[in-house]
Structures are given as structure tokens and as C-alpha cells.
Amino acid sequence: MSGINGDKSRFHRERKQKIARRKRNRELLKTLAERRKSAASSGSKPSAVSA
């Protein structure tokens, strides 16, 4: 059933869980992207020097 049809406690509990899961996943992806960016710019590859 949906929130409209009367199963509101389960509907809202699962809704809050989904929102929290999305928030955690976004934060995790953001930290991973920052780590990759910092690892790439930390000098893992030497930059080319023009002569």
C-alpha cells in the first residue's frame, strides 16, 4: 500500500530511510571524488617541462 491508502507509518519510515541512504551515498561519492582529485594532483605523474 502507499501513503495515500493508509499504510503511513511504514511508508514514511521507508521514505526517511531512502532519503538518509541517498544523503550518505552522495557524501561518500563526494569524498571519493575529492580523494581521487587530491591523489591525481599530488604528483603521481610528473608534469612535462617545455624546453
Secondary structure as UniProt FT lines:
FT   TURN            3..6
FT   HELIX           8..41
FT   TURN            42..43
//
